[in-house]
């Protein structure tokens, strides 16, 4: 299965994983990494890469971040480059939401690229006007 990681501004990563547990009725096998104020890619990318490496079950890892271009995304991108150098496939998706995370949990048995497509569709399809 594909490893799943949520890397976001504190406390969002932990909150999203808790939300998924609430919705699904069981603890999902998802690593939550909260980024604290002042954390930057240069200082913590290697530490984060080691944590992401633990989520790898042999088929790669999907890392979902909150704001593209912000510190969590930059940290994830730097960590992904380090892991790719040692042949661990990692894809980083920005814009994580509860819908994206739950879709990823439900389809983590697919290939990494298929999972990326499912996770993106989960996020996009959940954007709707509630009347």
N, CA, C and O atoms as a MOPAC input file, in Angstrom:
PM7 MOZYME 1SCF
protein

 N      0.82700 1    -1.18800 1     0.00000 1
 C      0.00000 1     0.00000 1     0.00000 1
 C      0.87100 1     1.25000 1     0.00000 1
 O      2.03900 1     1.22800 1     0.38500 1
 N      0.26800 1     2.31600 1    -0.43700 1
 C      0.94600 1     3.61300 1    -0.46000 1
 C      0.91600 1     4.20300 1     0.94800 1
 O     -0.11500 1     4.17800 1     1.61900 1
 N      2.06400 1     4.73700 1     1.38900 1
 C      2.12200 1     5.43500 1     2.65900 1
 C      1.48500 1     6.80600 1     2.52600 1
 O      1.60400 1     7.45100 1     1.48500 1
 N      0.81200 1     7.25200 1     3.57200 1
 C      0.14600 1     8.55900 1     3.55400 1
 C      0.67500 1     9.43700 1     4.67300 1
 O      0.81800 1     9.00400 1     5.81700 1
 N      0.96500 1    10.69900 1     4.31100 1
 C      1.46700 1    11.68000 1     5.27200 1
 C      0.72000 1    12.98300 1     5.04900 1
 O      0.54500 1    13.41600 1     3.90900 1
 N      0.27900 1    13.61100 1     6.13400 1
 C     -0.25100 1    14.97800 1     6.07800 1
 C      0.77200 1    15.85700 1     6.76200 1
 O      1.09800 1    15.64800 1     7.93000 1
 N      1.27900 1    16.84300 1     6.03400 1
 C      2.28400 1    17.77900 1     6.53000 1
 C      1.70200 1    19.17600 1     6.36900 1
 O      1.57200 1    19.67500 1     5.25100 1
 N      1.34800 1    19.81400 1     7.49700 1
 C      0.64100 1    21.09400 1     7.43300 1
 C      0.99100 1    21.96200 1     8.62700 1
 O      1.59900 1    21.51300 1     9.59800 1
 N      0.58500 1    23.22700 1     8.52300 1
 C      0.77600 1    24.14300 1     9.63600 1
 C      0.07700 1    23.58100 1    10.87900 1
 O     -1.05000 1    23.09300 1    10.80600 1
 N      0.77400 1    23.66100 1    12.02700 1
 C      0.20700 1    23.16900 1    13.29000 1
 C     -1.05200 1    23.95400 1    13.62700 1
 O     -1.06000 1    25.17700 1    13.48700 1
 N     -2.08200 1    23.30800 1    14.05300 1
 C     -2.28900 1    21.88600 1    14.34000 1
 C     -3.08000 1    21.17100 1    13.23800 1
 O     -3.70900 1    20.14400 1    13.49400 1
 N     -3.05000 1    21.71000 1    12.01200 1
 C     -3.94100 1    21.21200 1    10.95800 1
 C     -3.68900 1    19.75400 1    10.58200 1
 O     -4.64600 1    19.00800 1    10.37200 1
 N     -2.42800 1    19.32700 1    10.49100 1
 C     -2.15900 1    17.93600 1    10.09900 1
 C     -2.80000 1    16.97300 1    11.08800 1
 O     -3.49800 1    16.04100 1    10.68900 1
 N     -2.57000 1    17.19400 1    12.35800 1
 C     -3.16100 1    16.32900 1    13.38600 1
 C     -4.68600 1    16.41500 1    13.37800 1
 O     -5.36800 1    15.40600 1    13.55900 1
 N     -5.21300 1    17.60200 1    13.17100 1
 C     -6.66400 1    17.78400 1    13.15500 1
 C     -7.30800 1    17.04900 1    11.98100 1
 O     -8.37000 1    16.44500 1    12.13800 1
 N     -6.67800 1    17.09300 1    10.81200 1
 C     -7.23900 1    16.39700 1     9.65800 1
 C     -7.22000 1    14.88200 1     9.85300 1
 O     -8.17000 1    14.19600 1     9.47500 1
 N     -6.16500 1    14.36800 1    10.43000 1
 C     -6.10400 1    12.92200 1    10.69100 1
 C     -7.14700 1    12.54500 1    11.74300 1
 O     -7.77600 1    11.49300 1    11.63000 1
 N     -7.34200 1    13.37800 1    12.75700 1
 C     -8.39100 1    13.13800 1    13.75100 1
 C     -9.77600 1    13.18300 1    13.11300 1
 O    -10.65000 1    12.39100 1    13.46600 1
 N     -9.97500 1    14.09600 1    12.18700 1
 C    -11.24700 1    14.19600 1    11.47100 1
 C    -11.50300 1    12.91700 1    10.66800 1
 O    -12.61600 1    12.39100 1    10.67300 1
 N    -10.48200 1    12.42500 1     9.98600 1
 C    -10.62100 1    11.18800 1     9.21200 1
 C    -10.98000 1    10.02100 1    10.13200 1
 O    -11.79700 1     9.17200 1     9.77700 1
 N    -10.37200 1     9.98500 1    11.30200 1
 C    -10.68600 1     8.92600 1    12.26600 1
 C    -12.14900 1     9.02400 1    12.70200 1
 O    -12.83900 1     8.01000 1    12.81500 1
 N    -12.61000 1    10.24000 1    12.94100 1
 C    -13.99800 1    10.45800 1    13.34400 1
 C    -14.96000 1     9.99000 1    12.24800 1
 O    -15.92800 1     9.28500 1    12.53100 1
 N    -14.69600 1    10.37900 1    11.01100 1
 C    -15.56800 1    10.04000 1     9.88600 1
 C    -15.55700 1     8.54400 1     9.60400 1
 O    -16.60200 1     7.95200 1     9.33400 1
 N    -14.38500 1     7.93600 1     9.66700 1
 C    -14.24400 1     6.53400 1     9.27900 1
 C    -14.50200 1     5.56500 1    10.43100 1
 O    -14.69100 1     4.37000 1    10.20000 1
 N    -14.51200 1     6.06000 1    11.65900 1
 C    -14.78500 1     5.21100 1    12.79400 1
 C    -13.60400 1     4.37800 1    13.26500 1
 O    -13.75300 1     3.50700 1    14.12200 1
 N    -12.43400 1     4.64600 1    12.70500 1
 C    -11.21800 1     3.95100 1    13.13200 1
 C    -10.01200 1     4.82000 1    12.81100 1
 O    -10.07200 1     5.70100 1    11.95200 1
 N     -8.93700 1     4.56200 1    13.50400 1
 C     -7.71700 1     5.34100 1    13.28500 1
 C     -7.11300 1     4.97300 1    11.93300 1
 O     -6.78500 1     3.80900 1    11.69900 1
 N     -6.96500 1     5.94000 1    11.05400 1
 C     -6.33700 1     5.64400 1     9.76800 1
 C     -4.82500 1     5.52900 1     9.93700 1
 O     -4.24500 1     6.14800 1    10.82900 1
 N     -4.20800 1     4.75200 1     9.09800 1
 C     -2.74900 1     4.61200 1     9.12600 1
 C     -2.15100 1     5.76400 1     8.32600 1
 O     -1.69500 1     5.58600 1     7.19600 1
 N     -2.16400 1     6.94700 1     8.93300 1
 C     -1.69200 1     8.17800 1     8.28300 1
 C     -0.78000 1     8.89900 1     9.26200 1
 O     -1.12500 1     9.07200 1    10.43100 1
 N      0.36900 1     9.31200 1     8.78900 1
 C      1.31100 1    10.05800 1     9.61400 1
 C      0.98300 1    11.54500 1     9.53600 1
 O      0.95800 1    12.11900 1     8.44700 1
 N      0.73300 1    12.16600 1    10.67700 1
 C      0.47300 1    13.60600 1    10.75900 1
 C      1.73200 1    14.30500 1    11.22500 1
 O      2.27900 1    13.98000 1    12.27800 1
 N      2.19300 1    15.27000 1    10.43600 1
 C      3.36900 1    16.06100 1    10.79300 1
 C      2.97200 1    17.53300 1    10.80700 1
 O      2.74300 1    18.13400 1     9.75700 1
 N      2.89300 1    18.10200 1    11.99600 1
 C      2.54400 1    19.51500 1    12.14700 1
 C      3.80500 1    20.35800 1    12.07900 1
 O      4.79400 1    20.07400 1    12.75400 1
 N      3.76100 1    21.39300 1    11.26200 1
 C      4.88900 1    22.31200 1    11.10200 1
 C      4.65800 1    23.50600 1    12.02800 1
 O      3.62100 1    24.16600 1    11.96900 1
 N      5.63100 1    23.76200 1    12.86700 1
 C      5.52900 1    24.84900 1    13.83200 1
 C      6.06600 1    26.15400 1    13.25700 1
 O      6.85700 1    26.13600 1    12.31400 1
 N      5.64200 1    27.28600 1    13.81900 1
 C      6.17000 1    28.57000 1    13.34900 1
 C      7.69900 1    28.57300 1    13.41000 1
 O      8.28800 1    28.13200 1    14.39700 1
 N      8.32300 1    29.06400 1    12.36700 1
 C      9.77600 1    29.14000 1    12.32000 1
 C     10.44900 1    27.95100 1    11.66700 1
 O     11.63400 1    28.02100 1    11.34100 1
 N      9.71600 1    26.84900 1    11.46500 1
 C     10.31100 1    25.69700 1    10.77300 1
 C     10.52700 1    26.05800 1     9.30500 1
 O      9.65500 1    26.65700 1     8.67500 1
 N     11.68300 1    25.69400 1     8.76400 1
 C     11.94000 1    25.98000 1     7.35500 1
 C     12.53900 1    24.75400 1     6.67900 1
 O     13.07000 1    23.86000 1     7.33700 1
 N     12.44400 1    24.73000 1     5.36500 1
 C     12.87100 1    23.56800 1     4.57800 1
 C     14.34300 1    23.24300 1     4.78200 1
 O     14.70600 1    22.07300 1     4.90400 1
 N     15.18400 1    24.25000 1     4.81900 1
 C     16.62300 1    24.00300 1     4.97700 1
 C     16.94400 1    23.31500 1     6.28800 1
 O     17.80100 1    22.43400 1     6.34200 1
 N     16.26000 1    23.71600 1     7.33900 1
 C     16.58500 1    23.21100 1     8.67400 1
 C     15.99800 1    21.83700 1     8.98300 1
 O     16.59900 1    21.06400 1     9.72900 1
 N     14.83500 1    21.52500 1     8.42100 1
 C     14.18600 1    20.29700 1     8.87900 1
 C     13.84000 1    19.30400 1     7.77700 1
 O     13.18300 1    18.30300 1     8.06200 1
 N     14.24800 1    19.53400 1     6.54200 1
 C     13.89800 1    18.61600 1     5.45300 1
 C     14.43100 1    17.20500 1     5.69000 1
 O     13.73400 1    16.22800 1     5.41500 1
 N     15.64700 1    17.08800 1     6.19400 1
 C     16.20600 1    15.74300 1     6.38700 1
 C     15.48800 1    15.01000 1     7.51600 1
 O     15.27800 1    13.80100 1     7.42600 1
 N     15.11000 1    15.71900 1     8.57400 1
 C     14.35300 1    15.09200 1     9.67100 1
 C     12.97000 1    14.65200 1     9.18700 1
 O     12.50400 1    13.56400 1     9.52600 1
 N     12.32900 1    15.49200 1     8.40600 1
 C     11.01200 1    15.16300 1     7.86500 1
 C     11.13400 1    13.99600 1     6.88900 1
 O     10.27500 1    13.11500 1     6.86600 1
 N     12.18700 1    13.98300 1     6.09200 1
 C     12.40000 1    12.87200 1     5.14500 1
 C     12.50400 1    11.55200 1     5.89900 1
 O     11.96200 1    10.54300 1     5.44700 1
 N     13.18500 1    11.54200 1     7.03000 1
 C     13.29600 1    10.31700 1     7.82700 1
 C     11.93600 1     9.86600 1     8.34400 1
 O     11.65500 1     8.66900 1     8.38300 1
 N     11.09600 1    10.80700 1     8.73800 1
 C      9.75600 1    10.46300 1     9.21200 1
 C      8.89100 1     9.95500 1     8.06200 1
 O      8.14800 1     8.98700 1     8.21900 1
 N      8.98800 1    10.61400 1     6.90200 1
 C      8.21800 1    10.17700 1     5.73300 1
 C      8.66900 1     8.78400 1     5.30600 1
 O      7.85300 1     7.95900 1     4.89500 1
 N      9.95500 1     8.53000 1     5.40300 1
 C     10.50300 1     7.21500 1     5.04500 1
 C      9.82200 1     6.10500 1     5.85000 1
 O      9.60900 1     5.00800 1     5.33400 1
 N      9.48300 1     6.38400 1     7.10200 1
 C      8.81000 1     5.40200 1     7.95600 1
 C      7.41300 1     5.05700 1     7.44400 1
 O      6.90600 1     3.96700 1     7.70600 1
 N      6.79200 1     5.98100 1     6.71700 1
 C      5.44400 1     5.74100 1     6.18100 1
 C      5.48000 1     4.86800 1     4.92700 1
 O      4.45400 1     4.31900 1     4.52400 1
 N      6.63900 1     4.74000 1     4.31800 1
 C      6.76200 1     3.95500 1     3.08800 1
 C      6.57700 1     2.47200 1     3.38400 1
 O      7.26600 1     1.90800 1     4.23400 1
 N      5.65600 1     1.85700 1     2.68700 1
 C      5.41500 1     0.42300 1     2.83500 1
 C      5.92700 1    -0.33600 1     1.61500 1
 O      5.57200 1    -1.49600 1     1.40100 1
 N      6.76700 1     0.33000 1     0.81500 1
 C      7.36800 1    -0.32000 1    -0.33400 1
 C      6.86200 1     0.15700 1    -1.68100 1
 O      7.46000 1    -0.14700 1    -2.71300 1
 N      5.75600 1     0.90700 1    -1.68100 1
 C      5.19400 1     1.35500 1    -2.95600 1
 C      5.18000 1     2.87200 1    -3.09900 1
 O      4.58400 1     3.40400 1    -4.03500 1
 N      5.82800 1     3.56100 1    -2.18000 1
 C      5.89800 1     5.00600 1    -2.25900 1
 C      5.02100 1     5.68300 1    -1.23300 1
 O      4.31700 1     5.03500 1    -0.45800 1
 N      5.07800 1     7.01800 1    -1.24400 1
 C      4.38000 1     7.81600 1    -0.25100 1
 C      3.71200 1     9.01300 1    -0.91500 1
 O      4.30200 1     9.67700 1    -1.76600 1
 N      2.47700 1     9.27500 1    -0.51500 1
 C      1.77400 1    10.48900 1    -0.90500 1
 C      1.81100 1    11.43000 1     0.28500 1
 O      1.31700 1    11.10100 1     1.36300 1
 N      2.40200 1    12.61000 1     0.08300 1
 C      2.45800 1    13.63400 1     1.12400 1
 C      1.49800 1    14.74200 1     0.72100 1
 O      1.61100 1    15.31800 1    -0.36100 1
 N      0.55300 1    15.03100 1     1.60600 1
 C     -0.44000 1    16.07500 1     1.33900 1
 C     -0.16200 1    17.26300 1     2.25100 1
 O     -0.05500 1    17.11200 1     3.46800 1
 N     -0.04800 1    18.44400 1     1.65300 1
 C      0.25800 1    19.65900 1     2.41100 1
 C     -0.90300 1    20.64000 1     2.30300 1
 O     -1.78100 1    20.48400 1     1.45400 1
 N     -0.90100 1    21.64300 1     3.16200 1
 C     -2.02900 1    22.56300 1     3.17200 1
 C     -1.92700 1    23.66500 1     2.11500 1
 O     -2.74600 1    23.69900 1     1.19700 1
 N     -0.97500 1    24.53900 1     2.21600 1
 C     -0.89100 1    25.69500 1     1.32000 1
 C      0.29700 1    25.56400 1     0.36600 1
 O      1.44500 1    25.63200 1     0.80500 1
 N      0.04100 1    25.37900 1    -0.92200 1
 C      1.15400 1    25.29800 1    -1.86700 1
 C      2.02500 1    26.55700 1    -1.78500 1
 O      1.52200 1    27.68100 1    -1.79200 1
 N      3.32500 1    26.34400 1    -1.70900 1
 C      4.26500 1    27.46000 1    -1.64000 1
 C      4.61300 1    27.90500 1    -0.23400 1
 O      5.55100 1    28.67900 1    -0.04700 1
 N      3.87000 1    27.42800 1     0.76000 1
 C      4.15500 1    27.78100 1     2.14900 1
 C      5.17900 1    26.79900 1     2.73300 1
 O      5.56600 1    25.83000 1     2.07900 1
 N      5.60300 1    27.05900 1     3.95200 1
 C      6.65000 1    26.24600 1     4.57700 1
 C      6.38700 1    24.74200 1     4.53500 1
 O      7.29000 1    23.99500 1     4.15700 1
 N      5.19300 1    24.25600 1     4.90400 1
 C      4.98900 1    22.80800 1     4.84100 1
 C      5.20700 1    22.22500 1     3.44200 1
 O      5.79000 1    21.14900 1     3.30500 1
 N      4.74900 1    22.91900 1     2.41900 1
 C      4.95100 1    22.44500 1     1.04700 1
 C      6.42600 1    22.47800 1     0.66300 1
 O      6.92100 1    21.56200 1     0.00500 1
 N      7.11800 1    23.52100 1     1.06800 1
 C      8.54800 1    23.61300 1     0.76600 1
 C      9.33000 1    22.52800 1     1.49300 1
 O     10.24900 1    21.93600 1     0.92700 1
 N      8.97000 1    22.26800 1     2.74100 1
 C      9.62400 1    21.20400 1     3.50600 1
 C      9.35000 1    19.85300 1     2.84600 1
 O     10.26000 1    19.04000 1     2.68700 1
 N      8.09900 1    19.61700 1     2.46300 1
 C      7.73300 1    18.35000 1     1.82300 1
 C      8.46800 1    18.15700 1     0.50400 1
 O      8.93600 1    17.05800 1     0.21000 1
 N      8.57200 1    19.21400 1    -0.28800 1
 C      9.26900 1    19.11800 1    -1.57500 1
 C     10.74900 1    18.80300 1    -1.37300 1
 O     11.31500 1    17.98200 1    -2.09500 1
 N     11.36600 1    19.44400 1    -0.40600 1
 C     12.78100 1    19.17400 1    -0.12100 1
 C     12.97100 1    17.75100 1     0.38600 1
 O     13.90800 1    17.06500 1    -0.02300 1
 N     12.09600 1    17.31000 1     1.26500 1
 C     12.17800 1    15.94300 1     1.78900 1
 C     11.94600 1    14.93000 1     0.66600 1
 O     12.62200 1    13.90300 1     0.60700 1
 N     11.00200 1    15.21500 1    -0.21700 1
 C     10.71000 1    14.30900 1    -1.34000 1
 C     11.92800 1    14.15200 1    -2.23900 1
 O     12.21900 1    13.04900 1    -2.70200 1
 N     12.64200 1    15.24700 1    -2.48900 1
 C     13.85800 1    15.16300 1    -3.31800 1
 C     14.88700 1    14.24900 1    -2.65700 1
 O     15.53000 1    13.44700 1    -3.33400 1
 N     15.04400 1    14.36600 1    -1.34500 1
 C     15.99900 1    13.51100 1    -0.63100 1
 C     15.60300 1    12.03700 1    -0.73900 1
 O     16.46400 1    11.17600 1    -0.92100 1
 N     14.32100 1    11.74900 1    -0.62900 1
 C     13.85800 1    10.36600 1    -0.68000 1
 C     13.92200 1     9.79100 1    -2.08800 1
 O     14.21000 1     8.60800 1    -2.26500 1
 N     13.65700 1    10.61700 1    -3.08000 1
 C     13.73900 1    10.16800 1    -4.46900 1
 C     15.17100 1     9.76400 1    -4.80700 1
 O     15.39300 1     8.84500 1    -5.59400 1
 N     16.13400 1    10.45100 1    -4.21100 1
 C     17.54400 1    10.10700 1    -4.42600 1
 C     17.87500 1     8.70400 1    -3.92600 1
 O     18.82800 1     8.09000 1    -4.40700 1
 N     17.11500 1     8.19300 1    -2.98300 1
 C     17.35600 1     6.83000 1    -2.48700 1
 C     16.24300 1     5.87600 1    -2.96200 1
 O     15.98300 1     4.84200 1    -2.34600 1
 N     15.60600 1     6.25200 1    -4.06200 1
 C     14.62400 1     5.40900 1    -4.76000 1
 C     13.35100 1     5.13000 1    -3.97800 1
 O     12.77500 1     4.04800 1    -4.09500 1
 N     12.91000 1     6.08900 1    -3.18800 1
 C     11.58800 1     6.00600 1    -2.57100 1
 C     10.71100 1     7.01900 1    -3.30000 1
 O     10.90700 1     8.22600 1    -3.15700 1
 N      9.74100 1     6.53300 1    -4.08500 1
 C      8.88000 1     7.47300 1    -4.81700 1
 C      7.97900 1     8.25100 1    -3.86700 1
 O      7.31000 1     7.67700 1    -3.00800 1
 N      7.97700 1     9.55500 1    -4.03900 1
 C      7.15900 1    10.44200 1    -3.21500 1
 C      6.48500 1    11.46400 1    -4.12400 1
 O      7.12300 1    12.05200 1    -4.99800 1
 N      5.19500 1    11.66500 1    -3.90800 1
 C      4.46300 1    12.72300 1    -4.59600 1
 C      3.92700 1    13.65400 1    -3.52300 1
 O      3.39900 1    13.20300 1    -2.50700 1
 N      4.06400 1    14.95600 1    -3.75100 1
 C      3.55800 1    15.96700 1    -2.82400 1
 C      2.37600 1    16.66300 1    -3.49200 1
 O      2.49300 1    17.18400 1    -4.60100 1
 N      1.23000 1    16.66500 1    -2.79700 1
 C      0.02800 1    17.35900 1    -3.26700 1
 C     -0.29700 1    18.48800 1    -2.31000 1
 O     -0.35500 1    18.27500 1    -1.09800 1
 N     -0.50800 1    19.67100 1    -2.82900 1
 C     -0.91200 1    20.80200 1    -2.00800 1
 C     -2.42300 1    20.91300 1    -1.95500 1
 O     -3.12500 1    20.34900 1    -2.79400 1
 N     -2.92400 1    21.64100 1    -0.96600 1
 C     -4.35100 1    21.89300 1    -0.84900 1
 C     -5.11600 1    20.80100 1    -0.13500 1
 O     -6.28100 1    20.56100 1    -0.45000 1
 N     -4.48400 1    20.12600 1     0.82800 1
 C     -5.14800 1    19.01700 1     1.50900 1
 C     -6.43400 1    19.48400 1     2.19000 1
 O     -6.51200 1    20.58300 1     2.73900 1
 N     -7.41600 1    18.62700 1     2.13600 1
 C     -8.69700 1    18.83700 1     2.81300 1
 C     -9.12800 1    17.50200 1     3.39500 1
 O     -8.52500 1    16.46700 1     3.11000 1
 N    -10.15900 1    17.52900 1     4.19900 1
 C    -10.67500 1    16.27200 1     4.74900 1
 C    -11.11400 1    15.34500 1     3.61800 1
 O    -10.88100 1    14.13800 1     3.67900 1
 N    -11.74400 1    15.90000 1     2.59400 1
 C    -12.21000 1    15.07600 1     1.46900 1
 C    -11.03700 1    14.43200 1     0.72800 1
 O    -11.10500 1    13.25900 1     0.36200 1
 N     -9.96500 1    15.19000 1     0.50800 1
 C     -8.78900 1    14.63300 1    -0.16300 1
 C     -8.18500 1    13.50900 1     0.67400 1
 O     -7.84200 1    12.45100 1     0.14700 1
 N     -8.05600 1    13.74000 1     1.97000 1
 C     -7.45000 1    12.74800 1     2.84600 1
 C     -8.28000 1    11.46100 1     2.88900 1
 O     -7.72700 1    10.36700 1     2.77500 1
 N     -9.57000 1    11.58000 1     3.04800 1
 C    -10.42500 1    10.39000 1     3.12300 1
 C    -10.39900 1     9.61900 1     1.81000 1
 O    -10.38500 1     8.38900 1     1.81300 1
 N    -10.39200 1    10.32600 1     0.70300 1
 C    -10.28600 1     9.65700 1    -0.60400 1
 C     -8.95300 1     8.91900 1    -0.70300 1
 O     -8.90600 1     7.78900 1    -1.19000 1
 N     -7.88000 1     9.54100 1    -0.25000 1
 C     -6.56200 1     8.89500 1    -0.29300 1
 C     -6.53600 1     7.64700 1     0.58400 1
 O     -5.97800 1     6.62200 1     0.19300 1
 N     -7.12800 1     7.73000 1     1.74800 1
 C     -7.16700 1     6.56400 1     2.64600 1
 C     -7.89600 1     5.40500 1     1.97900 1
 O     -7.46100 1     4.25600 1     2.05800 1
 N     -8.99900 1     5.71500 1     1.32900 1
 C     -9.82100 1     4.66600 1     0.71900 1
 C     -9.21000 1     4.05300 1    -0.53900 1
 O     -9.59000 1     2.94800 1    -0.92500 1
 N     -8.28000 1     4.73800 1    -1.17800 1
 C     -7.71900 1     4.24900 1    -2.44200 1
 C     -6.21700 1     4.01300 1    -2.37500 1
 O     -5.56500 1     3.93400 1    -3.41600 1
 N     -5.65900 1     3.89800 1    -1.19300 1
 C     -4.20500 1     3.75800 1    -1.05200 1
 C     -3.67300 1     2.43500 1    -1.58100 1
 O     -2.45800 1     2.26200 1    -1.67500 1
 N     -4.53900 1     1.50700 1    -1.92500 1
 C     -4.11700 1     0.22600 1    -2.49600 1
 C     -3.75200 1     0.35600 1    -3.98300 1
 O     -3.15800 1    -0.55800 1    -4.55300 1
 N     -4.10100 1     1.47500 1    -4.60600 1
 C     -3.78500 1     1.70900 1    -6.02000 1
 C     -2.30700 1     2.07300 1    -6.17800 1
 O     -1.57200 1     2.17500 1    -5.19600 1
 N     -1.89100 1     2.26400 1    -7.41500 1
 C     -0.53000 1     2.75500 1    -7.66500 1
 C     -0.44300 1     4.19500 1    -7.17700 1
 O     -1.46300 1     4.85500 1    -6.97700 1
 N      0.77400 1     4.67200 1    -6.98800 1
 C      0.96800 1     6.04000 1    -6.49700 1
 C      0.31400 1     7.05800 1    -7.42600 1
 O     -0.36100 1     7.97400 1    -6.95800 1
 N      0.50200 1     6.91100 1    -8.72100 1
 C     -0.07100 1     7.88600 1    -9.65400 1
 C     -1.59800 1     7.81500 1    -9.68400 1
 O     -2.26600 1     8.84500 1    -9.77900 1
 N     -2.14700 1     6.60900 1    -9.60400 1
 C     -3.60900 1     6.47600 1    -9.56100 1
 C     -4.16700 1     7.08900 1    -8.27100 1
 O     -5.23200 1     7.70700 1    -8.27800 1
 N     -3.44700 1     6.91300 1    -7.18500 1
 C     -3.86800 1     7.48600 1    -5.91100 1
 C     -3.85600 1     9.00800 1    -5.96200 1
 O     -4.76300 1     9.65800 1    -5.44100 1
 N     -2.83600 1     9.57400 1    -6.58300 1
 C     -2.76200 1    11.02900 1    -6.73300 1
 C     -4.00100 1    11.53800 1    -7.46600 1
 O     -4.60500 1    12.53000 1    -7.05600 1
 N     -4.37600 1    10.86300 1    -8.54300 1
 C     -5.55100 1    11.26800 1    -9.32200 1
 C     -6.82000 1    11.18100 1    -8.47800 1
 O     -7.65100 1    12.08800 1    -8.52000 1
 N     -6.97800 1    10.10700 1    -7.71600 1
 C     -8.15700 1     9.94100 1    -6.85800 1
 C     -8.19800 1    11.01400 1    -5.77400 1
 O     -9.25300 1    11.59300 1    -5.51200 1
 N     -7.05800 1    11.28200 1    -5.14300 1
 C     -7.01000 1    12.28900 1    -4.08000 1
 C     -7.36800 1    13.66700 1    -4.62300 1
 O     -8.12400 1    14.40600 1    -3.99300 1
 N     -6.83000 1    14.01300 1    -5.78500 1
 C     -7.15100 1    15.30300 1    -6.39900 1
 C     -8.63900 1    15.39300 1    -6.71900 1
 O     -9.26700 1    16.42600 1    -6.48500 1
 N     -9.20000 1    14.31600 1    -7.24900 1
 C    -10.62600 1    14.35100 1    -7.59300 1
 C    -11.48300 1    14.46800 1    -6.33700 1
 O    -12.51900 1    15.13300 1    -6.35500 1
 N    -11.06200 1    13.83300 1    -5.25100 1
 C    -11.80000 1    13.95800 1    -3.99700 1
 C    -11.85200 1    15.38900 1    -3.51700 1
 O    -12.88600 1    15.85500 1    -3.03700 1
 N    -10.73800 1    16.08600 1    -3.64600 1
 C    -10.69300 1    17.48400 1    -3.21700 1
 C    -11.56500 1    18.36400 1    -4.11300 1
 O    -12.35000 1    19.17600 1    -3.62400 1
 N    -11.42100 1    18.19800 1    -5.41300 1
 C    -12.15200 1    19.03800 1    -6.36400 1
 C    -13.64900 1    18.77600 1    -6.28600 1
 O    -14.44400 1    19.71600 1    -6.28700 1
 N    -14.03900 1    17.51400 1    -6.22000 1
 C    -15.46600 1    17.17200 1    -6.19700 1
 C    -16.15400 1    17.62400 1    -4.92500 1
 O    -17.37700 1    17.76700 1    -4.90100 1
 N    -15.39300 1    17.85000 1    -3.87200 1
 C    -16.02200 1    18.26400 1    -2.61400 1
 C    -16.27700 1    19.76700 1    -2.54200 1
 O    -16.91100 1    20.24900 1    -1.60400 1
 N    -15.78900 1    20.49400 1    -3.52100 1
 C    -16.03700 1    21.95200 1    -3.54900 1
 C    -17.38000 1    22.18400 1    -4.22600 1
 O    -17.52000 1    22.03400 1    -5.44000 1
 N    -18.35100 1    22.54900 1    -3.42200 1
 C    -19.70300 1    22.72100 1    -3.95000 1
 C    -20.46500 1    23.72000 1    -3.09400 1
 O    -20.14400 1    23.94200 1    -1.92600 1
 N    -21.45000 1    24.29900 1    -3.68600 1
 C    -22.31700 1    25.22800 1    -2.98100 1
 C    -23.38600 1    24.42800 1    -2.23500 1
 O    -24.04700 1    23.57000 1    -2.81900 1
 N    -23.54600 1    24.70900 1    -0.96700 1
 C    -24.54700 1    24.02800 1    -0.15300 1
 C    -25.75700 1    24.94600 1    -0.04900 1
 O    -25.65700 1    26.06700 1     0.45100 1
 N    -26.88600 1    24.46900 1    -0.51900 1
 C    -28.09700 1    25.30600 1    -0.51300 1
 C    -29.12400 1    24.77400 1     0.42200 1
 O    -30.20200 1    25.35500 1     0.55100 1

